[in-house]
Amino acid sequence: MDGSVKDFESKDGYITASFYAFKAIEKTKLEELKKELLSWSKIMAQDDLENSSDIERALDNFEYEDRIRSQIRKLTKAKPVDTRAITGRIYIDENGINAQVSLLGSKVRLLRALIERSEILRGTIPPFNFGLSHERAFKRFHVRIRPLVAAGTTLDLETLKNEPEYLTPQQWHEQLEEKQGEKVLIDMRNTYEFKVGKFKDAECPDVDTFREEMDYVREKYGDKKEKEIYMYCTGGIRCSVAGAILKSEGFSNVKTLKGGVIAYGKWLKNVSKEKSSESREIQSLFIGKNFTFDKRLGEPVTQDIVGRCDQCNEPCDTFTNCANMSCNILFIQCENCRKKHKGTCGSHFCMTQVDKPIDLLKKEKNKSVWSYHDRVRPEILFSKMKLGN
C-alpha cells in the first residue's frame, strides 16, 4: 500500500513521512487513542520485531498488557517518549489525525500494521506521504490532543466534508503550465516558508498565520467566488482545510495540490528517473527548497537558491535557530555569518550567552527573549540591530 522504501537514500536509516485523515473521533476516546499511539514507540523499539517476516503474527503474540500498558500509564501529557524506532509528532482531535514522523526504514510495514489494527484508525489513513530527503528529523516522539491545523476558528467534519478538487502532481503541473498567467495561484504557507522556495508566479501573502492567509483570500477574491483558484502548501493538510472552509463559504472552484510540495517534488524525481533520452525534460515549476517543520528546516526540490541571509543579504537558503536557546529566533544564516556570530542572531546578549558553560546557564534560568505569540520577524530584529536599538 505504501510502496517500497528500500531505494530511499537516508543519512541514518530513518525515513521521513507524513499522513493525515479527517475522521470523527469521540472526545471520550481521545485519551485512549493517545495512549495507543504512544505505545507505538514501545512496540516498534522491540528488537524481536525488527526482522519479522510475519508482522501480523508478531503483533498477535505481543504481550501488550504486560510489556506496554504499564509503561504508557506513567507518561504525562507533556512528557515526550525518547525512542529509537520512531520520532515525530502526532496531533489528534475530534476531527481526525495529523502526523509527521521519522522511523527506521525497517519499521514502515510495522507502522502500517499498527494503524490497521487500531479500532479507531483502521481503513482511514491513505498511503504515507514520504519526504524528499530522509534522516531522523525529530528528537522525540510526541502525541498531543490539539487541533489538526491552527485554523484560528472552530472546525467540524461537516465543514471539512466540502473538499476542494485534488490534483495529482502531474495534473497540477500540466494545468499550471497550460494556464500560464491566467491562473490564480496562492501559496498557503506562512511568510518564512516561501522565503526559500515557491511555485513560479504564485501569490505569496505576507502573513504569519493561517487565519491571516484565509482573510487575504476572502478580501481579494470574495467577490469572485466562481474564479478558479489553485492553492498549495507543504504536505496538503492546510489546503484541505482551507479549501473546505472556502467551499463552505461559496467559493466554487478551488483546486489544491494533493500531497503538497512534498508530493510534487517526489513526482519530479520519479519522472526524472523514468524519462527516456527522447522525452522532453520536465522543468520544475517549484523553485528552491520546501520548508519543513522539523530539525531539517527544509528539503531541496531544485538546486536554486532563492533566499537571502538575514544578516548580510547574500544568497542563502539555510534556516537556523539562534544558538542562544533563550532567544531561539528562526532566521536564514549563511556560513560566514554563522562563524562570525557564533550561530546566534548577533545581538550582544546572545553572543555572550553562548560562551557561558551550560551549568551556569541552567543556574541563571534566563527568561525567553521573545514570546512565541509575538511572531517576531527576523528582518525587523536585524533592522533594529543595525540602527543600534
ABEGO torsion letter per residue (X at the ends): XAEBAAABBBAAGBBBBBBBBBBBBBAAAAAAAAAAAAAAAAAAABAAAAABABAAAAAAABBAAAAAAAAAAABBAABBBBBAABBEBBBBBAAEBBBBBBBBAAAAAAAAAAAAABAAABGABBBBBBBABBBBABABBBBBBBBABBAGBBBBAAAAABBBBBBBAAAAAAAAAAAEAABBBBBABBAAAAAAEBBBGBBBBBBABAAAAAAAAAAAAAABAABBBBBBBAAGAAAAAAAAAAAAAGBABBBBBBGEAAAAAAAAAAAAAABBAABBBBBBABBEBBBBBBAAGEBBABABBABBBAAAGBBBABBBBBABAAAGBBBBBBAAAAAAAGGBAGBAAAAAAAABBAAAAAAAGBBBABBAAAGBBAAAAAAAAAAGX
